[in-house]
Amino acid sequence: SNPEDNIYLSEGRVAWLRSLPEPEGPVQKLSRQIELAKELLQAGESEEAADLFQTVRSQAGSYRLHTRPSLEEMIALSYLRLGEQQNCIDGHNLASCLLPIAAEGVHKEQRGSRSAIHYYREVLQNKPYDLISRWLFNIAYMTVGEYPDNVPERWLISPDVFDSEYDIGRYPDRAPALGLDALGLAGGGIMEDFDNDGFLDIMASSWGSRDQLRYFRNQGDGT
């Protein structure tokens, strides 16, 4: 696959963009940096993406450069993803990413989410009816353990939104203990007794072009 014309090969597209001749005009240079920052974000290089978006932002005003989404939104998203990577992936536990986020799911490394809160506040001051940013602003506060008390009232999403009509309970996350927590892009999964031994096995695919198709055989003893 050629990263130049395959938008899903973000790591390859980062290398490709960096290999291109530098554009001549200042606006074109900034546009190239924005494109590179977006690919860095898609490739999981969240902190580097945030830094590059901030560099562009510091210069964009001089050239009246406007983007959609705004640079503030992209910086906020980069920091929010950084927080997810440092906590929900690197420090995963049973409460990670389950809404509303409970005490066990609060981020220990909070720089990402707190930086996101700062930039989402800027976005909402300019666009108070931006529901996507408002939602993520509330989520960011959850991840630092300050929802709903510290969320500004005008942008608060009421805790009632997360109430269910009845308690269906929660499925425990057994994947790490069983060795099933393989990291990859979202794919498909099948639970079936593939070898006819009476125990359910698991087949899992991943969307990454170099990722494996994995078969996990149930050994009948909880592993």
Disulfide bonds with the S-S distance in Angstrom:
none
